[in-house]
């Protein structure tokens, strides 16, 4: 009897560990941002922008991009000359994470015309 109880408890423990899902989807962010910060050139800039596009399209269980992704992507777009699209992404960051408004509004003020 004790043998069966141990087997059931063991199975339940394994099942509970196997079903973890991520709140956010990162889709290659770690490698791309490391490569970009190691040597920020045009090729790596294009690489990181593609990764950000993938991250925005695929969301985790929360249904929104991870905190800071829209802000970082928007800032890189602004640096790359796509000011309007960058500002929209910064606004999205505020929409998804209202607590970031103080910081993001300062960035937006720098680029207002």
C-alpha positions, 0 to 999 in steps of 0.5 A, spaced: 500 500 500 505 504 501 508 503 495 502 505 491 502 511 495 509 513 493 508 512 486 502 516 486 505 522 489 511 521 485 507 521 479 503 527 481 510 531 483 513 529 476 506 532 472 506 538 476 513 540 474 512 538 467 507 543 465 510 550 467 509 555 461 512 562 460 509 569 462 513 572 456 516 570 450 523 571 449 524 568 442 532 569 441 532 575 445 538 573 449 543 571 444 541 577 439 542 583 445 548 580 447 551 580 440 548 587 439 551 590 445 558 586 444 559 590 437 553 595 435 554 595 427 549 595 422 548 588 421 547 586 428 542 592 429 538 589 423 538 582 427 536 585 433 530 589 430 528 582 427 528 579 434 524 584 436 519 583 431 518 576 432 517 577 440 512 582 439 508 577 434 509 571 439 506 573 446 507 568 452 501 566 457 500 574 459 498 576 452 503 582 452 510 583 450 515 582 456 516 588 460 521 593 457 521 590 450 516 595 447 520 601 450 527 598 448 525 596 441 522 603 440 528 607 442 532 603 437 527 604 432 528 612 434 535 611 433 535 608 427 531 614 424 524 611 424 521 616 429 514 615 429 514 608 429 518 608 435 514 613 439 508 608 438 512 603 441 513 607 447 506 609 448 505 601 447 509 600 453 506 605 457 499 602 455 501 595 457 505 597 463 502 603 466 508 604 472 513 605 466 509 612 464 514 616 468 520 613 465 517 613 458 514 620 458 521 623 459 524 619 453 518 621 449 519 628 451 526 628 448 523 626 441 517 631 441 517 636 435 
